[in-house]
Amino acid sequence: MPEVKILDGPTMRTLETALDVASARHQVISNNVAHVNTPGFKAADVDFVSSLEQAMAGRGGLAGRATRAGHLPIPGPASIGPPLVAQRVDEGVSMRVDGNSVDIDLEMAKMAENATMYNTFAQLVWSKFSILKYVISEGRR
C-alpha cells in the first residue's frame, strides 16, 4: 500500500516555509521600527518572493529513508530549522540629518502588509487541518 502523506505534502511544506519567511520579515521590520531614533541606522527588508523561492529550492536535497518497517522517519535537511532569508539593507539616501533611513510610516505599512500575508497563510493551514478533522470525524460515523 503506498504511503499517504497528508501533513508532509508539497502544499503544507510551502505554507510552512511561507509562514517562516513572513515571520523573519516581521522580525526585520520590527527591528527597523525599534531603531527609528538610532543615528546612522539603515533600514533593512526581506524580499518575500525571492526568500520563499530560495527556501523552496533548498527543500530538494538528500533525504533519509527507512529501510525496515521499524525505522523512524528521517527528516530531510531542509526541514531542520527555519529557512535563511535574503535581507536587503537600504543604502540609499537618508532624508534625515542623523543618517537614519527608517521611515516609520513605510515600516508600519510594510508590517501591516506582512501581517495580512502571514494571517492568510495561517488561515490556509487552519483550513487544511479543518478538512482533515472533518474527514476523521465523519469517518467514525
N, CA, C and O of each residue as an XYZ file, in Angstrom:
564
protein
N       0.844     -1.171      0.000
C       0.000      0.000      0.000
C       0.898      1.246      0.000
O       1.812      1.339      0.820
N       0.654      2.198     -0.902
C       1.502      3.392     -0.955
C       1.312      4.271      0.281
O       0.231      4.341      0.865
N       2.397      4.935      0.651
C       2.370      5.815      1.817
C       1.630      7.108      1.463
O       1.928      7.745      0.453
N       0.671      7.485      2.297
C      -0.091      8.711      2.084
C       0.477      9.794      3.003
O       0.517      9.629      4.223
N       0.909     10.889      2.410
C       1.489     11.987      3.188
C       0.493     13.143      3.220
O       0.422     13.951      2.294
N      -0.265     13.199      4.297
C      -1.272     14.244      4.423
C      -0.646     15.541      4.914
O      -0.907     16.610      4.361
N       0.172     15.450      5.939
C       0.732     16.655      6.545
C       2.111     17.015      6.012
O       2.637     18.077      6.346
N       2.702     16.163      5.200
C       4.043     16.416      4.696
C       4.059     16.561      3.178
O       5.079     16.315      2.535
N       2.933     16.958      2.616
C       2.862     17.140      1.177
C       3.460     18.471      0.752
O       3.848     19.278      1.597
N       3.535     18.701     -0.538
C       4.142     19.939     -1.030
C       3.381     21.198     -0.610
O       3.991     22.246     -0.394
N       2.070     21.106     -0.494
C       1.294     22.283     -0.086
C       1.620     22.681      1.340
O       1.841     23.860      1.615
N       1.654     21.723      2.247
C       1.954     22.040      3.645
C       3.389     22.529      3.802
O       3.646     23.432      4.598
N       4.327     21.947      3.055
C       5.715     22.413      3.129
C       5.833     23.848      2.622
O       6.565     24.655      3.195
N       5.114     24.164      1.550
C       5.135     25.525      1.017
C       4.530     26.504      2.008
O       5.076     27.585      2.225
N       3.404     26.133      2.612
C       2.771     27.008      3.598
C       3.664     27.196      4.823
O       3.768     28.301      5.355
N       4.301     26.125      5.265
C       5.213     26.220      6.410
C       6.368     27.176      6.102
O       6.738     28.006      6.933
N       6.924     27.049      4.910
C       8.028     27.915      4.516
C       7.570     29.364      4.388
O       8.278     30.282      4.802
N       6.382     29.568      3.814
C       5.849     30.927      3.681
C       5.640     31.566      5.050
O       5.921     32.751      5.230
N       5.153     30.794      6.010
C       4.985     31.315      7.373
C       6.336     31.662      7.995
O       6.463     32.680      8.674
N       7.342     30.821      7.767
C       8.683     31.096      8.299
C       9.272     32.378      7.703
O       9.853     33.191      8.423
N       9.122     32.554      6.392
C       9.669     33.742      5.731
C       8.924     34.996      6.187
O       9.544     36.029      6.438
N       7.594     34.908      6.296
C       6.817     36.062      6.773
C       7.202     36.413      8.208
O       7.257     37.590      8.564
N       7.465     35.410      9.023
C       7.895     35.651     10.399
C       9.264     36.335     10.430
O       9.481     37.259     11.215
N      10.178     35.885      9.583
C      11.505     36.508      9.514
C      11.397     37.952      9.039
O      12.102     38.828      9.540
N      10.516     38.203      8.076
C      10.326     39.579      7.599
C       9.757     40.451      8.712
O      10.152     41.609      8.853
N       8.846     39.915      9.492
C       8.271     40.668     10.612
C       9.366     41.071     11.607
O       9.364     42.188     12.123
N      10.290     40.160     11.868
C      11.386     40.467     12.791
C      12.267     41.597     12.256
O      12.684     42.471     13.017
N      12.549     41.584     10.956
C      13.381     42.628     10.355
C      12.665     43.978     10.416
O      13.273     44.993     10.754
N      11.376     43.984     10.087
C      10.610     45.233     10.137
C      10.526     45.743     11.573
O      10.654     46.943     11.814
N      10.311     44.837     12.525
C      10.262     45.235     13.941
C      11.587     45.845     14.384
O      11.609     46.806     15.153
N      12.683     45.288     13.898
C      14.000     45.834     14.215
C      14.148     47.252     13.660
O      14.710     48.128     14.317
N      13.639     47.468     12.447
C      13.675     48.810     11.870
C      12.899     49.798     12.740
O      13.378     50.896     13.023
N      11.707     49.401     13.158
C      10.871     50.274     13.990
C      11.568     50.555     15.324
O      11.525     51.678     15.827
N      12.202     49.541     15.886
C      12.887     49.716     17.169
C      14.053     50.704     17.065
O      14.421     51.342     18.051
N      14.630     50.825     15.868
C      15.784     51.710     15.680
C      15.415     53.005     14.951
O      16.271     53.624     14.319
N      14.175     53.406     15.034
C      13.733     54.609     14.326
C      14.485     55.855     14.780
O      14.630     56.797     14.000
N      14.959     55.883     16.003
C      15.678     57.053     16.527
C      17.175     56.821     16.708
O      17.845     57.618     17.366
N      17.708     55.747     16.136
C      19.138     55.455     16.253
C      19.893     56.159     15.130
O      19.663     55.854     13.960
N      20.775     57.080     15.449
C      21.527     57.789     14.405
C      22.358     56.820     13.560
O      23.028     55.932     14.089
N      22.302     57.007     12.241
C      23.095     56.202     11.321
C      22.516     54.834     10.996
O      23.090     54.112     10.181
N      21.406     54.456     11.600
C      20.828     53.132     11.345
C      20.244     53.089      9.942
O      19.571     54.025      9.511
N      20.505     52.001      9.236
C      19.965     51.805      7.892
C      18.891     50.727      7.937
O      19.118     49.631      8.450
N      17.732     51.047      7.399
C      16.610     50.107      7.391
C      16.939     48.903      6.515
O      17.645     49.021      5.514
N      16.420     47.755      6.903
C      16.588     46.521      6.134
C      15.206     45.993      5.771
O      14.201     46.415      6.343
N      15.164     45.082      4.832
C      13.907     44.436      4.467
C      14.219     43.043      3.953
O      15.364     42.733      3.624
N      13.210     42.219      3.887
C      13.318     40.864      3.362
C      12.444     40.792      2.122
O      11.250     41.085      2.184
N      13.029     40.405      1.003
C      12.254     40.217     -0.217
C      11.527     38.886     -0.090
O      12.139     37.824     -0.201
N      10.219     38.948      0.143
C       9.438     37.757      0.448
C       9.519     36.727     -0.677
O       9.779     35.550     -0.428
N       9.297     37.168     -1.908
C       9.232     36.227     -3.034
C      10.570     35.525     -3.250
O      10.608     34.301     -3.372
N      11.669     36.281     -3.299
C      12.963     35.630     -3.549
C      13.382     34.755     -2.370
O      14.008     33.714     -2.564
N      13.039     35.172     -1.146
C      13.364     34.341      0.021
C      12.568     33.043      0.005
O      13.093     31.985      0.349
N      11.298     33.124     -0.395
C      10.470     31.918     -0.484
C      11.004     30.996     -1.574
O      11.097     29.785     -1.373
N      11.355     31.562     -2.722
C      11.918     30.746     -3.804
C      13.224     30.088     -3.374
O      13.454     28.911     -3.651
N      14.071     30.848     -2.699
C      15.357     30.322     -2.228
C      15.137     29.199     -1.218
O      15.803     28.166     -1.282
N      14.217     29.398     -0.298
C      13.943     28.378      0.717
C      13.335     27.129      0.088
O      13.672     26.012      0.480
N      12.442     27.309     -0.882
C      11.812     26.154     -1.526
C      12.817     25.403     -2.399
O      12.729     24.181     -2.522
N      13.756     26.103     -2.996
C      14.780     25.437     -3.808
C      15.657     24.559     -2.930
O      16.148     23.525     -3.382
N      15.857     24.958     -1.688
C      16.675     24.181     -0.764
C      15.968     22.963     -0.219
O      16.587     22.148      0.464
N      14.680     22.817     -0.503
C      13.919     21.673      0.013
C      14.258     20.396     -0.725
O      13.910     19.317     -0.246
N      14.905     20.465     -1.842
C      15.177     19.289     -2.650
C      16.338     18.461     -2.219
O      16.453     17.492     -2.969
N      17.156     18.490     -1.370
C      18.381     17.816     -1.059
C      18.203     16.339     -0.839
O      17.161     15.771     -1.167
N      19.193     15.733     -0.299
C      19.131     14.315      0.005
C      18.261     14.094      1.227
O      18.310     14.852      2.196
N      17.484     13.066      1.163
C      16.618     12.759      2.298
C      16.872     11.326      2.725
O      17.100     10.449      1.892
N      16.830     11.096      4.016
C      16.982      9.738      4.511
C      15.711      8.943      4.260
O      14.634      9.510      4.072
N      15.849      7.627      4.260
C      14.651      6.803      4.098
C      14.786      5.577      4.979
O      15.886      5.092      5.242
N      13.660      5.098      5.420
C      13.634      3.918      6.279
C      13.799      2.677      5.412
O      13.142      2.545      4.379
N      14.673      1.770      5.828
C      14.877      0.541      5.070
C      14.140     -0.636      5.682
O      14.018     -1.688      5.054
N      13.652     -0.471      6.895
C      12.877     -1.513      7.567
C      11.637     -0.885      8.181
O      11.610      0.317      8.447
N      10.636     -1.676      8.401
C       9.355     -1.173      8.910
C       9.478     -0.514     10.282
O       8.700      0.393     10.579
N      10.406     -0.921     11.118
C      10.533     -0.371     12.461
C      11.346      0.915     12.554
O      11.432      1.517     13.624
N      11.941      1.340     11.447
C      12.775      2.542     11.474
C      11.931      3.802     11.617
O      10.818      3.893     11.098
N      12.492      4.766     12.333
C      11.837      6.068     12.438
C      12.108      6.865     11.169
O      13.180      6.735     10.577
N      11.149      7.691     10.742
C      11.396      8.509      9.549
C      12.492      9.541      9.815
O      12.585     10.100     10.907
N      13.314      9.781      8.804
C      14.416     10.731      8.920
C      14.031     11.987      8.149
O      13.766     11.920      6.949
N      13.997     13.132      8.828
C      13.646     14.355      8.096
C      14.763     14.765      7.157
O      15.938     14.519      7.429
N      14.392     15.391      6.049
C      15.381     15.897      5.102
C      16.098     17.106      5.675
O      15.661     17.660      6.684
N      17.186     17.524      5.055
C      17.967     18.639      5.579
C      17.202     19.953      5.600
O      17.490     20.812      6.434
N      16.233     20.133      4.703
C      15.512     21.398      4.638
C      14.508     21.546      5.764
O      14.043     22.651      6.040
N      14.170     20.446      6.417
C      13.169     20.550      7.469
C      13.793     20.866      8.825
O      13.088     20.920      9.832
N      15.091     21.073      8.859
C      15.768     21.373     10.114
C      15.969     22.883     10.212
O      16.795     23.448      9.495
N      15.228     23.525     11.085
C      15.368     24.961     11.306
C      14.641     25.803     10.279
O      14.205     25.300      9.243
N      14.512     27.097     10.572
C      13.827     27.997      9.651
C      14.685     28.292      8.427
O      15.906     28.141      8.475
N      14.059     28.708      7.336
C      14.835     28.988      6.132
C      15.672     30.254      6.298
O      15.332     31.153      7.068
N      16.764     30.296      5.561
C      17.567     31.516      5.537
C      16.865     32.508      4.621
O      16.371     32.135      3.557
N      16.823     33.754      5.027
C      16.148     34.755      4.215
C      17.158     35.783      3.727
O      18.164     36.052      4.383
N      16.871     36.343      2.576
C      17.753     37.341      1.976
C      17.376     38.720      2.501
O      16.354     39.284      2.110
N      18.206     39.256      3.387
C      17.970     40.607      3.896
C      18.603     41.615      2.950
O      19.700     41.408      2.430
N      17.899     42.685      2.745
C      18.395     43.763      1.897
C      18.451     45.020      2.754
O      17.442     45.424      3.332
N      19.626     45.638      2.841
C      19.791     46.861      3.630
C      19.649     48.059      2.703
O      20.231     48.100      1.619
N      18.866     49.032      3.150
C      18.636     50.247      2.378
C      19.858     51.152      2.492
O      20.060     51.807      3.515
N      20.668     51.184      1.440
C      21.870     52.021      1.436
C      21.619     53.338      0.713
O      22.555     54.091      0.445
N      20.367     53.616      0.399
C      20.021     54.827     -0.342
C      20.221     56.094      0.473
O      20.744     56.066      1.588
N      19.805     57.169     -0.094
C      19.946     58.477      0.532
C      18.997     58.586      1.714
O      17.815     58.258      1.611
N      19.521     59.046      2.825
C      18.707     59.261      4.012
C      18.134     60.669      3.966
O      18.847     61.627      3.666
N      16.864     60.792      4.257
C      16.218     62.100      4.271
C      16.394     62.796      5.615
O      15.926     63.920      5.798
N      17.053     62.147      6.540
C      17.226     62.719      7.875
C      18.664     63.170      8.077
O      19.591     62.620      7.483
N      18.833     64.157      8.905
C      20.152     64.720      9.182
C      21.051     63.720      9.903
O      22.266     63.722      9.703
N      20.460     62.864     10.740
C      21.268     61.928     11.536
C      21.689     60.678     10.769
O      22.343     59.804     11.339
N      21.326     60.571      9.478
C      21.737     59.430      8.666
C      20.863     58.202      8.805
O      21.141     57.186      8.168
N      19.827     58.256      9.605
C      18.907     57.138      9.788
C      17.979     57.077      8.578
O      17.426     58.098      8.169
N      17.804     55.883      8.003
C      16.969     55.741      6.806
C      15.601     55.130      7.095
O      14.885     54.776      6.159
N      15.223     54.998      8.356
C      13.933     54.393      8.703
C      12.819     55.418      8.512
O      12.848     56.499      9.101
N      11.841     55.068      7.686
C      10.622     55.866      7.522
C       9.524     55.114      8.268
O       9.062     54.072      7.804
N       9.110     55.629      9.410
C       8.181     54.904     10.278
C       6.859     54.605      9.575
O       6.273     53.545      9.793
N       6.384     55.521      8.740
C       5.125     55.283      8.026
C       5.262     54.123      7.046
O       4.369     53.283      6.938
N       6.381     54.082      6.335
C       6.634     52.990      5.397
C       6.780     51.663      6.139
O       6.250     50.642      5.700
N       7.489     51.676      7.250
C       7.688     50.444      8.025
C       6.357     49.914      8.568
O       6.121     48.706      8.555
N       5.501     50.796      9.036
C       4.202     50.360      9.562
C       3.325     49.806      8.435
O       2.577     48.850      8.645
N       3.414     50.402      7.243
C       2.662     49.880      6.098
C       3.179     48.495      5.711
O       2.391     47.598      5.411
N       4.517     48.319      5.719
C       5.099     47.002      5.413
C       4.688     45.973      6.460
O       4.417     44.817      6.135
N       4.646     46.406      7.722
C       4.262     45.486      8.789
C       2.802     45.046      8.628
O       2.483     43.875      8.834
N       1.920     45.975      8.262
C       0.510     45.629      8.050
C       0.360     44.673      6.866
O      -0.406     43.712      6.934
N       1.089     44.939      5.786
C       1.048     44.059      4.615
C       1.555     42.659      4.973
O       0.955     41.655      4.590
N       2.653     42.607      5.702
C       3.239     41.328      6.086
C       2.319     40.559      7.035
O       2.195     39.339      6.926
N       1.679     41.265      7.959
C       0.745     40.610      8.883
C      -0.439     40.021      8.126
O      -0.920     38.939      8.465
N      -0.907     40.726      7.109
C      -2.004     40.208      6.285
C      -1.579     38.940      5.557
O      -2.338     37.973      5.494
N      -0.371     38.940      5.009
C       0.127     37.741      4.323
C       0.271     36.585      5.304
O      -0.139     35.463      5.005
N       0.849     36.848      6.468
C       1.029     35.800      7.470
C      -0.327     35.211      7.873
O      -0.482     33.992      7.941
N      -1.302     36.080      8.137
C      -2.635     35.610      8.531
C      -3.297     34.799      7.426
O      -4.017     33.840      7.705
N      -3.059     35.177      6.181
C      -3.612     34.416      5.056
C      -3.021     33.011      5.014
O      -3.751     32.034      4.850
N      -1.706     32.906      5.162
C      -1.065     31.587      5.157
C      -1.514     30.758      6.360
O      -1.748     29.556      6.230
N      -1.635     31.386      7.519
C      -2.100     30.670      8.716
C      -3.530     30.177      8.519
O      -3.870     29.076      8.954
N      -4.360     30.974      7.874
C      -5.744     30.573      7.589
C      -5.773     29.372      6.646
O      -6.606     28.479      6.803
N      -4.873     29.347      5.671
C      -4.806     28.204      4.757
C      -4.387     26.933      5.491
O      -4.931     25.859      5.235
N      -3.427     27.051      6.396
C      -3.019     25.889      7.201
C      -4.190     25.426      8.051
O      -4.464     24.229      8.136
N      -4.884     26.369      8.680
C      -6.042     26.037      9.516
C      -7.111     25.317      8.694
O      -7.715     24.357      9.170
N      -7.347     25.776      7.460
C      -8.370     25.133      6.634
C      -7.961     23.712      6.250
O      -8.808     22.822      6.171
N      -6.658     23.494      6.011
C      -6.200     22.129      5.716
C      -6.459     21.210      6.910
O      -6.908     20.077      6.740
N      -6.176     21.702      8.120
C      -6.425     20.901      9.317
C      -7.920     20.721      9.565
O      -8.338     19.674     10.059
N      -8.724     21.718      9.233
C     -10.175     21.598      9.398
C     -10.733     20.512      8.492
O     -11.598     19.736      8.898
N     -10.237     20.463      7.273
C     -10.671     19.415      6.346
C     -10.277     18.050      6.887
O     -11.073     17.111      6.859
N      -9.053     17.940      7.379
C      -8.578     16.681      7.946
C      -9.426     16.276      9.146
O      -9.791     15.108      9.280
N      -9.738     17.223     10.012
C     -10.576     16.950     11.180
C     -11.961     16.467     10.751
O     -12.505     15.531     11.336
N     -12.527     17.107      9.731
C     -13.844     16.710      9.232
C     -13.811     15.287      8.688
O     -14.702     14.486      8.970
N     -12.786     14.980      7.912
C     -12.669     13.634      7.329
C     -12.539     12.588      8.427
O     -13.156     11.525      8.350
N     -11.742     12.882      9.446
C     -11.558     11.928     10.541
C     -12.845     11.751     11.330
O     -13.229     10.624     11.642
N     -13.513     12.847     11.656
C     -14.735     12.741     12.463
C     -15.870     12.095     11.683
O     -16.668     11.361     12.265
N     -15.964     12.346     10.398
C     -17.014     11.723      9.592
C     -16.696     10.258      9.315
O     -17.601      9.466      9.054
N     -15.434      9.897      9.370
C     -15.051      8.507      9.155
C     -15.487      7.599     10.285
O     -15.591      6.385     10.106
N     -15.743      8.176     11.447
C     -16.185      7.381     12.596
C     -17.674      7.091     12.546
O     -18.147      6.230     13.287
N     -18.413      7.763     11.717
C     -19.877      7.588     11.690
C     -20.288      6.406     10.885
O     -21.481      6.126     10.766
